[in-house]
Amino acid sequence: MANLQGRRICLSALATSAALAFASSAGAAEKVVTMRGAPAPGPAKYDRVFVTKFGPASARNVLVLMPGTVAGAGVFTLTGRYLVKKVPGLQVWAVDRRSQALEDTSMFAKALSGRATPQQAFDYYLGGGGYSFVDTSALPFAREWGMKVALDDVRRVVQAARRGGRTVFLGGHSLGASLTAAYAAWDFGGRPGYRDIAGMILIDGGLLGSFDAYNLAQARQQIDALSTGNPFADLINVGVPEATGLFAEIGGVFARLAPTASAQVLQDYPLLPDRFDPGYPVTDRGLLGYAFDRDTSPAELSLIHVNAGRLAGGGQACAGPCDWVDGGVTPIARLAATFGQEPSNGVEWFFPRRLTIDTNGADRMRQNAVARFLGLRLAHTAQIDVPLYAIQTDLAGADVLGGARNLIGRSAITRREATLVNADPLFAHVDPLTAAPAKNRFFKTIVPFLKRYAR
């Protein structure tokens, strides 16, 4: 394992610069900025977050979005570009958590800018060409990067968005939606979080029954296990936390830059889990679709699922590499664009396990025994009085909208101020962020909600 000393990465280099500008497919200016985060366990150099801004700086309304489990700000790129065109006076800020500073995305950035080939990127990360897996045992402080750290950090972002009297909406996808609900109820030194925002956007997530809930015994057990375990999640269970991000981004880059080329290089890689390989030759975009589509991706990886289509050949080998056939709501090109991008990527390579523990412990949105044990500050649920938008997919069935209704019942939100959208069963978990605009129920319903409450 390599020592972290001296590691230099694409996004953390932004700490000493104001911003990095890049062009969107629509021609609008976008930029990634580094913002100072809250003081937290670990060296002060990690007290920062990274924000991708879409839309005009002159906008009077800002939508701040938080990603979900093992997800990065890049999952909101298509959403941000769409919304700033459809909602006048809106800017979208997509947040990457502080763990982004541990990522070495330098070779991906070179490949996507034409300064390196996809093969060179593969060789660098997975072929022994320079990248060394991070020694996470040198980062024990990351076991404390839970809900308090995440919300204190995003509050800095919200406060920056509010400057000049701008109206701020807060939202997120999956666990990011759960963090949004928790933010509204959180006590920030005597000030309720909901007073900072003009509305909440819950994209297939939330609390109050939306996902799992821990009782006190379960919370203690999870904290005990974390105390001696890896600080970061290993979603695909290969023993290396960043493997999820590496595989997803390599797949996205290959599918984006060489979509119809043979995926033999990726399929022949010995550490690629068998469940991501159909067992016969496919194209780069075919392999990406097979890994993410809900009909072929492992059931336990529902957090990454989309409804995208199928491989040609109907499950049989083709004359050449089997290509992908679009047929769901997410075209394969949009999936590749989401997971094969820099400087804001779609996967959080180092997702803090403590964040999941705290989110499950916060489910009741009360200062109960679990919340007190975990150090959560959920003191203001009953007073939340801001408009609410929520959409659910096939991930949790009716639980997401059930949780939203529970929040309405427990708070001062009125039913008239709530927009609840059911996209189950057509949509899988990631589809609200990647589906084509013509088929995207999230896009079609969030735009009128934002227009109604923007100022």
VORO-787515 format. One record per residue (C-alpha): residue number from 0; x, y, z. Coordinates in Angstrom, 2 decimals, always signed. Example, Ala and Ser with C-alpha at 12.3 -4.5 7.8 and 13.67 -1.06 7.14 Angstrom:
2
PT   marza        px        py        pz
PT       0    +12.30     -4.50     +7.80
PT       1    +13.67     -1.06     +7.14
END
This chain:
455
PT   marza        px        py        pz
PT       0     +0.00     +0.00     +0.00
PT       1     +1.21     +3.47     -0.80
PT       2     +1.66     +6.11     +1.85
PT       3     -0.73     +9.02     +1.45
PT       4     +2.11    +11.54     +1.77
PT       5     +2.70    +13.30     -1.51
PT       6     -0.45    +12.09     -3.31
PT       7     -1.67    +14.67     -5.76
PT       8     -5.09    +14.47     -7.29
PT       9     -7.18    +16.31     -9.80
PT      10     -9.75    +17.90     -7.50
PT      11     -7.72    +18.46     -4.37
PT      12     -5.36    +20.61     -6.41
PT      13     -8.23    +23.07     -6.62
PT      14     -7.78    +23.92     -2.93
PT      15     -5.41    +26.74     -3.78
PT      16     -7.32    +28.02     -6.79
PT      17    -10.66    +29.71     -7.08
PT      18    -12.25    +27.40     -9.64
PT      19    -11.79    +25.14    -12.62
PT      20    -14.02    +26.03    -15.55
PT      21    -15.14    +23.56    -18.16
PT      22    -17.68    +23.50    -20.94
PT      23    -20.91    +21.53    -20.88
PT      24    -22.45    +19.84    -23.86
PT      25    -24.96    +22.68    -23.94
PT      26    -22.21    +25.31    -24.05
PT      27    -23.03    +26.81    -20.65
PT      28    -20.19    +27.61    -18.30
PT      29    -19.68    +25.20    -15.42
PT      30    -17.06    +25.18    -12.73
PT      31    -15.84    +23.14     -9.81
PT      32    -14.92    +25.11     -6.71
PT      33    -13.38    +24.13     -3.41
PT      34    -15.11    +25.41     -0.27
PT      35    -13.92    +25.33     +3.28
PT      36    -15.68    +22.67     +5.30
PT      37    -16.32    +22.48     +9.01
PT      38    -13.59    +21.44    +11.47
PT      39    -13.79    +17.66    +11.86
PT      40    -11.69    +14.67    +12.96
PT      41     -8.51    +14.32    +10.93
PT      42     -5.98    +16.74     +9.46
PT      43     -7.27    +20.20     +8.61
PT      44     -6.41    +19.66     +4.93
PT      45     -9.53    +17.48     +4.69
PT      46    -11.82    +20.22     +5.99
PT      47    -13.09    +21.07     +2.53
PT      48    -15.83    +20.11     +0.11
PT      49    -16.01    +20.33     -3.66
PT      50    -18.96    +21.90     -5.46
PT      51    -19.83    +21.74     -9.15
PT      52    -21.84    +24.79    -10.16
PT      53    -24.21    +24.82    -13.12
PT      54    -25.89    +27.89    -14.52
PT      55    -25.46    +31.65    -14.22
PT      56    -23.74    +33.20    -11.22
PT      57    -26.39    +35.93    -11.36
PT      58    -29.15    +33.46    -10.49
PT      59    -31.31    +34.40     -7.52
PT      60    -32.18    +30.78     -6.70
PT      61    -29.76    +27.94     -5.92
PT      62    -30.55    +24.23     -5.71
PT      63    -27.91    +22.43     -3.61
PT      64    -27.83    +18.67     -4.25
PT      65    -26.15    +15.93     -2.19
PT      66    -25.27    +12.51     -3.68
PT      67    -26.18     +9.16     -2.18
PT      68    -24.27     +6.12     -1.00
PT      69    -20.99     +5.66     -2.92
PT      70    -22.05     +8.45     -5.31
PT      71    -20.30    +11.62     -6.38
PT      72    -21.47    +15.01     -7.55
PT      73    -21.19    +13.84    -11.15
PT      74    -24.48    +11.95    -10.85
PT      75    -26.16    +15.38    -11.00
PT      76    -24.41    +16.64    -14.15
PT      77    -27.26    +15.84    -16.54
PT      78    -29.78    +17.09    -13.99
PT      79    -27.94    +20.34    -13.40
PT      80    -27.58    +21.09    -17.09
PT      81    -31.24    +20.42    -17.73
PT      82    -32.68    +22.36    -14.80
PT      83    -30.72    +25.57    -15.34
PT      84    -32.11    +25.68    -18.89
PT      85    -35.69    +25.02    -17.83
PT      86    -35.98    +27.09    -14.64
PT      87    -35.15    +30.78    -15.16
PT      88    -32.91    +32.31    -12.53
PT      89    -31.69    +28.97    -11.17
PT      90    -28.21    +27.75    -10.39
PT      91    -27.52    +24.13     -9.35
PT      92    -24.70    +23.26     -6.94
PT      93    -23.74    +19.57     -6.76
PT      94    -21.71    +18.63     -3.67
PT      95    -18.81    +16.20     -3.40
PT      96    -18.08    +15.26     +0.21
PT      97    -14.66    +15.74     +1.82
PT      98    -13.62    +12.18     +0.97
PT      99    -13.26    +13.32     -2.66
PT     100     -9.84    +14.63     -1.62
PT     101     -8.60    +11.02     -1.36
PT     102     -9.25    +10.29     -5.03
PT     103     -6.56    +10.24     -7.70
PT     104     -8.52    +11.01    -10.84
PT     105     -5.58    +12.49    -12.75
PT     106     -5.35     +9.84    -15.47
PT     107     -9.09     +9.80    -16.03
PT     108     -8.94    +13.55    -16.59
PT     109     -6.13    +13.08    -19.11
PT     110     -8.04    +10.40    -21.00
PT     111    -11.20    +12.49    -21.20
PT     112     -9.26    +15.53    -22.42
PT     113     -7.44    +13.53    -25.11
PT     114     -4.04    +13.62    -23.39
PT     115     -4.11     +9.88    -22.74
PT     116     -5.88     +6.89    -24.22
PT     117     -8.48     +4.79    -22.39
PT     118     -5.94     +1.95    -22.41
PT     119     -3.40     +4.16    -20.66
PT     120     -5.98     +5.02    -18.03
PT     121     -6.73     +1.32    -17.55
PT     122     -3.02     +0.52    -17.27
PT     123     -2.47     +3.31    -14.75
PT     124     -5.24     +2.26    -12.38
PT     125     -5.53     -1.49    -12.85
PT     126     -2.42     -2.55    -14.75
PT     127     +0.28     -1.57    -12.29
PT     128     +1.06     +1.61    -14.17
PT     129     +1.37     +3.99    -11.24
PT     130     -1.73     +3.99     -9.07
PT     131     -1.48     +2.38     -5.63
PT     132     -4.54     +1.53     -3.58
PT     133     -4.93     +3.89     -0.64
PT     134     -3.86     +2.54     +2.74
PT     135     -7.10     +3.26     +4.60
PT     136     -5.59     +2.04     +7.88
PT     137     -3.76     +5.38     +7.88
PT     138     -7.12     +7.18     +7.99
PT     139     -8.75     +6.03    +11.26
PT     140    -10.26     +9.49    +11.80
PT     141    -12.57     +8.84     +8.81
PT     142    -14.56     +6.51    +11.10
PT     143    -15.98     +9.75    +12.53
PT     144    -17.04    +11.20     +9.18
PT     145    -20.72    +10.65     +9.78
PT     146    -23.88    +12.71     +9.57
PT     147    -22.67    +15.54    +11.78
PT     148    -19.58    +16.08     +9.63
PT     149    -21.56    +15.82     +6.39
PT     150    -24.26    +18.26     +7.53
PT     151    -21.80    +20.74     +9.05
PT     152    -19.94    +20.70     +5.73
PT     153    -23.04    +21.15     +3.59
PT     154    -24.26    +23.94     +5.84
PT     155    -21.15    +25.87     +4.79
PT     156    -22.26    +25.31     +1.20
PT     157    -25.84    +26.39     +1.95
PT     158    -24.62    +29.52     +3.72
PT     159    -22.46    +30.41     +0.72
PT     160    -25.43    +29.87     -1.59
PT     161    -27.59    +32.18     +0.58
PT     162    -25.23    +35.13     +0.26
PT     163    -26.72    +38.19     -1.35
PT     164    -30.22    +37.17     -0.34
PT     165    -30.49    +34.22     -2.71
PT     166    -33.18    +31.58     -2.19
PT     167    -31.79    +28.11     -1.52
PT     168    -33.43    +24.73     -2.08
PT     169    -31.77    +21.64     -0.64
PT     170    -32.06    +18.16     -2.04
PT     171    -30.36    +14.89     -2.71
PT     172    -30.57    +11.45     -4.20
PT     173    -30.93     +8.28     -2.10
PT     174    -28.92     +8.80     +1.10
PT     175    -28.51    +12.42     -0.02
PT     176    -32.29    +12.75     +0.27
PT     177    -32.10    +11.30     +3.78
PT     178    -29.46    +13.89     +4.64
PT     179    -31.77    +16.59     +3.30
PT     180    -34.55    +15.59     +5.67
PT     181    -32.07    +15.39     +8.54
PT     182    -30.68    +18.83     +7.69
PT     183    -34.13    +20.38     +7.98
PT     184    -34.57    +18.90    +11.48
PT     185    -30.97    +19.50    +12.62
PT     186    -30.04    +21.90    +15.37
PT     187    -27.07    +24.02    +14.25
PT     188    -26.11    +25.74    +17.49
PT     189    -29.69    +26.71    +18.23
PT     190    -30.75    +27.47    +14.65
PT     191    -32.99    +24.90    +12.93
PT     192    -31.74    +23.77     +9.55
PT     193    -35.06    +24.29     +7.80
PT     194    -34.73    +28.05     +8.31
PT     195    -31.83    +28.05     +5.83
PT     196    -33.84    +26.64     +2.94
PT     197    -36.96    +27.34     +0.89
PT     198    -37.76    +23.75     +0.01
PT     199    -36.62    +20.10     +0.12
PT     200    -36.17    +17.80     -2.87
PT     201    -36.05    +14.08     -1.98
PT     202    -35.02    +11.95     -4.96
PT     203    -35.75     +8.32     -4.07
PT     204    -34.73     +8.64     -0.46
PT     205    -35.59    +10.12     +2.89
PT     206    -36.22     +9.10     +6.49
PT     207    -39.21     +7.99     +8.58
PT     208    -39.40     +4.54     +7.02
PT     209    -37.93     +5.25     +3.59
PT     210    -34.98     +2.93     +4.19
PT     211    -33.54     +0.90     +7.07
PT     212    -33.75     +1.98    +10.71
PT     213    -31.47     +0.99    +13.59
PT     214    -32.53     +0.44    +17.16
PT     215    -30.02     +1.14    +19.93
PT     216    -28.62     -2.39    +19.99
PT     217    -28.06     -2.38    +16.24
PT     218    -26.41     +1.03    +16.35
PT     219    -24.02     -0.11    +19.08
PT     220    -23.18     -3.25    +17.12
PT     221    -22.44     -1.27    +13.97
PT     222    -20.25     +1.24    +15.80
PT     223    -18.33     -1.60    +17.45
PT     224    -17.72     -3.24    +14.08
PT     225    -16.62     +0.08    +12.57
PT     226    -14.14     +0.72    +15.39
PT     227    -11.81     -1.99    +14.08
PT     228    -12.96     -2.16    +10.45
PT     229    -12.30     -0.23     +7.28
PT     230    -13.58     +3.36     +7.54
PT     231    -14.96     +3.14     +4.00
PT     232    -17.58     +1.01     +2.27
PT     233    -16.65     -1.73     -0.19
PT     234    -19.83     -1.91     -2.24
PT     235    -18.74     -4.71     -4.58
PT     236    -16.92     -6.70     -1.88
PT     237    -13.49     -7.08     -3.46
PT     238    -11.54     -5.89     -0.42
PT     239    -10.62     -2.46     -1.82
PT     240    -12.98     +0.49     -1.17
PT     241    -12.04     +2.44     -4.29
PT     242    -12.61     -0.55     -6.59
PT     243    -16.26     +0.45     -7.05
PT     244    -15.27     +3.89     -8.28
PT     245    -12.42     +2.60    -10.41
PT     246    -14.50     -0.04    -12.18
PT     247    -17.44     +2.33    -12.73
PT     248    -15.30     +5.16    -14.07
PT     249    -13.14     +2.95    -16.27
PT     250    -16.30     +1.39    -17.68
PT     251    -17.81     +4.82    -18.25
PT     252    -14.69     +6.23    -19.90
PT     253    -14.33     +3.26    -22.26
PT     254    -18.05     +3.36    -23.12
PT     255    -17.90     +7.08    -23.74
PT     256    -14.70     +7.24    -25.81
PT     257    -14.90     +3.88    -27.63
PT     258    -18.51     +2.75    -27.29
PT     259    -18.58     +0.06    -29.99
PT     260    -15.05     -1.27    -29.49
PT     261    -14.55     -4.71    -27.99
PT     262    -14.53     -4.75    -24.19
PT     263    -12.00     -7.58    -24.14
PT     264     -9.48     -5.59    -22.10
PT     265    -12.06     -5.06    -19.36
PT     266    -13.60     -8.52    -19.57
PT     267    -10.20    -10.22    -19.34
PT     268     -9.21     -8.30    -16.20
PT     269     -8.85    -11.02    -13.52
PT     270    -10.29     -8.92    -10.68
PT     271    -13.49     -8.00    -12.53
PT     272    -16.22     -9.79    -10.56
PT     273    -17.88    -12.53    -12.60
PT     274    -21.31    -11.02    -11.99
PT     275    -20.35     -8.03    -14.18
PT     276    -19.27    -10.16    -17.15
PT     277    -21.91    -11.76    -19.42
PT     278    -19.44    -14.51    -20.36
PT     279    -19.15    -13.73    -24.07
PT     280    -17.64    -10.82    -26.08
PT     281    -19.45     -7.50    -25.82
PT     282    -18.75     -3.88    -26.67
PT     283    -17.57     -1.30    -24.16
PT     284    -21.02     +0.20    -23.87
PT     285    -22.52     -3.27    -23.77
PT     286    -20.42     -4.15    -20.74
PT     287    -21.39     -0.90    -18.99
PT     288    -25.07     -1.49    -19.65
PT     289    -24.87     -5.11    -18.49
PT     290    -23.26     -3.99    -15.20
PT     291    -25.83     -1.28    -14.44
PT     292    -29.11     -2.43    -15.96
PT     293    -31.56     -3.78    -13.39
PT     294    -32.24     -6.91    -15.46
PT     295    -28.61     -8.09    -15.39
PT     296    -26.86     -6.23    -12.57
PT     297    -26.78     -8.11     -9.24
PT     298    -29.87     -7.57     -7.10
PT     299    -27.75     -6.54     -4.12
PT     300    -26.42     -3.61     -6.17
PT     301    -29.81     -1.97     -6.63
PT     302    -28.27     +1.36     -5.58
PT     303    -26.63     +1.59     -9.02
PT     304    -29.46     +0.21    -11.15
PT     305    -30.97     +1.85    -14.22
PT     306    -33.61     +0.75    -16.71
PT     307    -31.50     +1.02    -19.85
PT     308    -32.24     -1.80    -22.31
PT     309    -30.47     -5.05    -23.15
PT     310    -27.53     -6.68    -24.86
PT     311    -28.04     -7.68    -28.47
PT     312    -28.23    -11.42    -28.98
PT     313    -30.83    -12.14    -26.35
PT     314    -28.33    -13.65    -23.94
PT     315    -26.38    -15.49    -26.64
PT     316    -23.03    -14.67    -28.23
PT     317    -23.17    -12.55    -31.39
PT     318    -21.08    -12.80    -34.57
PT     319    -18.95    -10.02    -33.17
PT     320    -18.99     -8.32    -29.77
PT     321    -22.61     -7.92    -28.70
PT     322    -23.61     -4.26    -28.60
PT     323    -26.09     -2.54    -26.32
PT     324    -29.66     -1.93    -27.46
PT     325    -31.41     +1.00    -25.79
PT     326    -34.89     +0.12    -24.62
PT     327    -35.48     +1.56    -21.17
PT     328    -35.69     +5.13    -19.95
PT     329    -31.92     +5.72    -19.70
PT     330    -29.99     +5.66    -23.00
PT     331    -26.58     +4.06    -22.69
PT     332    -24.87     +7.25    -23.88
PT     333    -26.30     +9.16    -20.91
PT     334    -25.16     +6.42    -18.54
PT     335    -21.64     +6.59    -20.00
PT     336    -21.63    +10.38    -19.75
PT     337    -22.60    +10.17    -16.07
PT     338    -19.98     +7.63    -14.99
PT     339    -17.24     +8.56    -17.44
PT     340    -16.62    +12.21    -16.62
PT     341    -14.19    +14.55    -14.92
PT     342    -13.48    +16.78    -13.07
PT     343    -16.69    +15.82    -11.28
PT     344    -17.16    +12.04    -11.30
PT     345    -20.20     +9.90    -10.58
PT     346    -18.87     +7.61     -7.83
PT     347    -17.50     +8.41     -4.39
PT     348    -14.46     +6.13     -4.20
PT     349    -14.23     +6.44     -0.42
PT     350    -17.69     +6.47     +1.11
PT     351    -17.58     +6.74     +4.95
PT     352    -19.38     +3.80     +6.56
PT     353    -20.26     +5.97     +9.56
PT     354    -22.56     +7.97     +7.31
PT     355    -24.76     +4.93     +6.66
PT     356    -24.85     +4.06    +10.36
PT     357    -25.91     +7.58    +11.32
PT     358    -28.51     +7.77     +8.56
PT     359    -30.14     +4.53     +9.68
PT     360    -29.99     +5.79    +13.24
PT     361    -31.68     +9.05    +12.25
PT     362    -34.68     +7.36    +10.65
PT     363    -37.19     +8.31    +13.37
PT     364    -36.14    +11.98    +13.17
PT     365    -36.33    +12.22    +16.96
PT     366    -33.84    +12.82    +19.75
PT     367    -34.32     +9.26    +20.91
PT     368    -31.76     +6.92    +22.48
PT     369    -30.25     +6.02    +19.11
PT     370    -29.81     +9.65    +18.10
PT     371    -28.23    +10.52    +21.44
PT     372    -25.85     +7.56    +21.24
PT     373    -24.72     +8.56    +17.75
PT     374    -24.47    +12.27    +18.55
PT     375    -27.24    +13.34    +16.19
PT     376    -29.14    +16.60    +16.68
PT     377    -32.65    +15.99    +15.30
PT     378    -34.47    +18.51    +17.42
PT     379    -36.75    +20.39    +15.00
PT     380    -38.79    +17.89    +12.98
PT     381    -42.13    +19.20    +14.23
PT     382    -41.32    +22.78    +13.17
PT     383    -40.25    +22.07     +9.56
PT     384    -42.52    +24.18     +7.37
PT     385    -40.91    +24.31     +3.91
PT     386    -42.36    +22.88     +0.66
PT     387    -41.50    +19.25     -0.05
PT     388    -40.91    +17.35     -3.29
PT     389    -40.38    +13.57     -3.27
PT     390    -40.15    +10.93     -6.00
PT     391    -39.79     +7.17     -5.63
PT     392    -38.59     +4.40     -7.96
PT     393    -38.64     +0.63     -7.75
PT     394    -35.89     +0.54     -5.10
PT     395    -37.98     +0.66     -1.95
PT     396    -41.47     +0.23     -3.33
PT     397    -43.90     +2.52     -1.53
PT     398    -41.52     +3.25     +1.35
PT     399    -40.07     +6.50     -0.03
PT     400    -43.41     +8.20     -0.52
PT     401    -44.58     +6.61     +2.73
PT     402    -41.66     +8.28     +4.47
PT     403    -42.51    +11.59     +2.80
PT     404    -46.10    +11.32     +4.02
PT     405    -44.85    +10.51     +7.50
PT     406    -42.72    +13.65     +7.39
PT     407    -45.72    +15.72     +6.38
PT     408    -47.66    +14.26     +9.29
PT     409    -44.86    +14.88    +11.78
PT     410    -43.99    +18.42    +10.66
PT     411    -45.69    +21.70     +9.81
PT     412    -45.56    +20.98     +6.06
PT     413    -49.02    +21.14     +4.53
PT     414    -50.24    +18.66     +1.92
PT     415    -50.79    +21.58     -0.44
PT     416    -47.06    +22.33     -0.27
PT     417    -46.05    +18.75     -1.12
PT     418    -45.45    +17.20     -4.54
PT     419    -45.25    +13.40     -4.35
PT     420    -44.37    +11.46     -7.51
PT     421    -44.49     +7.70     -8.03
PT     422    -42.10     +6.51    -10.78
PT     423    -42.29     +2.84     -9.73
PT     424    -42.08     +0.39    -11.52
PT     425    -40.71     +2.00    -14.69
PT     426    -37.78     +3.74    -13.01
PT     427    -34.83     +2.09    -11.26
PT     428    -32.92     +3.92     -8.55
PT     429    -30.56     +6.01    -10.71
PT     430    -32.99     +6.68    -13.56
PT     431    -34.30    +10.03    -12.22
PT     432    -30.80    +11.39    -12.79
PT     433    -30.02     +9.71    -16.12
PT     434    -33.28     +9.10    -17.99
PT     435    -33.80    +10.88    -21.28
PT     436    -35.68    +14.17    -20.74
PT     437    -38.65    +13.04    -22.85
PT     438    -39.17    +10.05    -20.55
PT     439    -37.97    +11.55    -17.30
PT     440    -40.77    +11.91    -14.73
PT     441    -38.39    +13.61    -12.32
PT     442    -37.47    +16.33    -14.81
PT     443    -41.10    +16.86    -15.78
PT     444    -42.31    +17.23    -12.20
PT     445    -39.43    +18.99    -10.46
PT     446    -39.42    +21.91    -12.92
PT     447    -42.94    +23.15    -12.00
PT     448    -42.16    +22.64     -8.31
PT     449    -39.07    +24.82     -8.53
PT     450    -40.83    +27.43    -10.64
PT     451    -43.63    +27.60     -8.10
PT     452    -41.36    +28.35     -5.15
PT     453    -38.42    +30.16     -6.75
PT     454    -38.21    +33.88     -6.12
END
